[in-house]
């Protein structure tokens, strides 16, 4: 429950009156009983925003690897498949560390609930992980000890890579659906924009990794993917901050605001470098690294914005009262 308290010595002037006239009611601010938040902040730590970023990087890299395979860019395909496997492995490690015990992830596979983002995400990761591993294994076929392995691994890796690419966008975006399905005010208010922000950020990060790891001559589609992802990320992040009402203020305040500003600057700078890095290996590495860092900052900014909005009662109370007033006025 909430109450309204008035801070001392802050009288509110009445608009449209003389300059010296004061209102009888001072400014009010929202707080809660015993100083506790109305909505309990999530107990998550840095593991979860890292999990968001790594899952997006993995899904985007699988999609980029499939494009590299279809356009005959073997070096980009190999590096993107390796990136996808490494990112999803670290992502699962971060998730298990947050859960506390590996068995808890296994227990979530006992049921399948299409209406639960957590259940859907668990099954997505369980399907995507082996496919990413098999796709990466296909790149090591020439080192296999048996002849039949050298003959079988390439086609299996190719098929697995294409299948992983099909699941990749869902892996990159389901975490946005997961957090926006909670009662955390800012995450819930941004439920329409968050999936696009996460997908755009994932594409920018995957393209940036491709720019860093692949030869300049094969990184053209990585640069194109990075620029497209950066544009989508920046556009929907701007919309998310300015069209979600009062809860959107949390994206520009405190630690979340610092992360989001850094994410925008790094993403925009990395995309600008990607546009002119066609022949420069140094520029390609610098631009790709900036895009990766920008994606990290965006995920941490979104995470901290949600935590901040849960700790401040006004982000819960004011929008709720506005909705109730709108309903009663119909």
N, C-alpha and C positions, 0 to 999 in steps of 0.2 A: 504493500500500500504506500501511497505517497502523500505528502503534504506540501503546502506552499508556505514558505517562510520569507519574510521581508528583511533584507539586510539593512542595518541602521545607516542613517545619514545619506541615503541615496534617493531623495524625492524625485519624482518623475514630473516633468513639465507638461502641461496640457497644450496640445497643438492647437493653433488657431487663436490663441489668447495672447494677452500681453506678455512681454518678456519676464516681468516680475511675478507673474501669477504662478502658483504652484498647485499641483494636484493634491487631493486629500489622501490618495492611495499611493504609497511608494512603490518602486519597482519590486518585482517578485522574481524569485528564482526557485527552481524545483530541487528538492532533495528527497530523502526517504527516511523512514524511521530507523533510528540507530545508525544512520549513515551508511546503510547497506544498499547496494544496487537493486533496482527493481528486477532486472534480468541478471541472472548469474553469469559472469564471464566464463567462457570455456576454459577448461583446465589445461589446454594445450600449451606446449612450449615451442621452441624454435624448430623442433622436429617436424611439425606439421607444415609451416610455410616452406621448409626445405623439401618436404614430400610433395607439396603442390608444384614447386618449380621442377623437380626432377621428373615427375610424372609427365609434365607438359613437354619437357625436353625429349623424353623418350618417345612419346607419341608423335611429336613433330619430326624427329629424326627418322623414324620408321617410314613416315610419309615421304620424306626427302629421299631416303634410300630407294624406295620404290620408283620414284621419278628418275633417279640416277640410273637404275637398272633398265628402265624402259627407253632411256635416251642414250644408253651405252657410255656411261661415265663410271668406269670400274673403281677408280680411286675414291670418288665421292661416295659411291655405294658402300665400299668397305668401311670407310671412316664413319659414315652415318649409321650403319648397322652396329658397329662397335660402340658408338655413342649411345644408341638406343639401349643396348644390353647393359652397359655400365650405368646409365641413368636409372633404368628401372630396377636394377639390383640395389643401388643406393637408396632409391625411393622406398622399396620394400623394407630395407634395413631401418630407415627412419620411421616408417609406420610401425614396425614391430617394436622398436625401441620405445615409441610412445605408448604402445599397448602394454608394455611391461613384460609380457611373456609371449613367445612365438605361438604357443598353443591357442591363444585368443584369436589369431587370424584364422587358424584352422577351424575353430569353433564357428566362425561366421559363415563357413561353407556348409553348415548343416541344413540351412534353409535358403530358399531363393524367394525374395519378395520384390516383385517388379515395382512396387510403390515405394520402396525404400532405397534412397540413393546410396546408402552405405552398403546394402546387400548387393545392389547392381554393381557398384564399384569393386567390391570384393571379387565378384565373378569375372569382371572385366580384367582385373589384374591377374587373376589365376589363368585366364585364357591367353592374355597378352605375353606374360613372362616367358613361357615355354616357346612361343612362336618367335620372340625376339632372340632367344638363346639359339634356336635351331637356325635362324637366318644368319646369325653371326658365325655359327659353326660351319655353315656352308662356305664361308670365306677361307676356312682353314683346310679345305678338302685336300689340297696338294700336300699337306703335312700328315695326312692320316696314315696309320701304319699298314692298313689293309687296302688291297686294290679295290674291293667292292665298296669300301667306304669312300674312296676317291671318286668312284663312279656315281655313287648314290647321293652323297651330300650336296653337290651343287644344285640338282633339280629340287631336292627337298628344301634346301635353304632358300631358293628362289620362291617356291610356293609359300613357304612360311613367311618370307619377307613381305610378300604381297598381302597375305592375310593379316599380318601385324599392321600394315599400313591401313587396312580397312578398319581396324579397331582403334588405331592411333588417335584420331580426333576425339573419340569418346573417352579414351584414357586421359587426354589432355584437358578435357572440359568437365568431366563428371564431378571433380572436386568443387567446381563453382556451384553446381546444383546442390551438392552436399551441404555446403555452408549456408547457401541462401535458403535452404529448407529449415533453418533453425529460427529461434526467436530473437537472435541477435539483431538489433534494430538496423544497423547499416548494411549488413549482409542481406537481410531480408528485403530491405528497400531497393537494393541493387540487383534483385534476382533476374531482371530482364537483361541487364547489361553484363553481368559478371561472366557468363559463359563465353561471350564474344571477346571480352578482355583476356580471359585465360587462353582461348584459342589463338588470338592474335599474339599474345606474349609467347606462347609455345612455338608458333611459327617463326617469330623473330629469333628466339633462342636457338632453335634447330638450324635455321639458316646461318646464324652467327657461328655455331659450332662447325658447320660445313665450310664456312669461309676460313676458319682458323686451321682446320685439319686437311682439307683437300687442296690439291694444286690449283693455282689461279686459273688455269685453262679449263678446269672442270667445275669450277665453283660458280659459274654463271647462274645456274638455276638456284643455287643456294642463296646468292645475292638477291635474286628476284623474290624468293620466298621470304627472305629476311625483310625486305622493304615492304612487301605486301602485309606481312604480319605486324610490322611496326606501325604502319598506317592504321590498321584495324585496332591495334592496341591503344594508340594515342586517341583515336576518334571516340572509341567507346569508353575509355577512361574519362575523357572530358565530359561525355554525356552522363556517365555514372555519377560524377561529382556534382553536376549542376542540375540534373533533372530528377534527383531522388529526394528532394525536399530537405528538411532539417537533418535527417540522418546522414545525408551526403556531406555535411560539414566535417564529419570525422575524417574524411579522406584528406583534408588539408590542415588538420590540427595535430599538434604534438609529434610523436615519433612517426605516426602514419604519414603525416604531411611531409616530413623529411624524406621518408622512403619514396613516396609517390613523386615528389619533385625530382629526386635523384633518378628515379626510374624513367621519367619523361625525358630528362636531359640526356641520359645515356642512350635511350632508345632512339630519340630523334638524331643524336649525333652519330650513332652507329649506322642508322639508315642513310644519313647523308654521305658518310664515308663509303658505304656499300655502293652507292650510285657512281662513285668515281674510282673504285678500286679494281677496275677491270684488269689492269696490267701490273699493279703493284702488290707484291706479296706482303710487304710491310703494312700497307694500308688495309689489305684484306684481313690480316691478323688483328690489327688495332680495331677496326670496325666490328669484326666478329666478337671480340672480347667485350666491347662496349655493349653490344646487343645482349650478350649473355648476362652481363652485370645488370643491365636495365631490367631484364626479365626477373632476376632475383629480387631486385628492389621493389618491383611491382607486386610480386607475391607477398613479400614481407609487409609492404604498405597496406595491402588489402587485409591481411591478417590483423595487423595492429589497429586498423580502423574499426574492425569489428569488436575487438577487445575494448577499445576506448568507448565505443558507443554503448556497450553493455554496462560500463562502470558509471556512466552519467545518466541519471534518471530522466533528464529532459528528452533524450532521444527516444525514450519509450512513451512517456506521458503525453508530450505535446502532439505527436502524430496520432496517437490514439484518440485524444480529445477532438482533434480536427476531423477524424473519420466519424466519430459519434455525432458531432455537430452537423456534418454533411448529411448523415443518414436521417437525423431528426428534422432537417430542413426540407426534405423531399415531400 
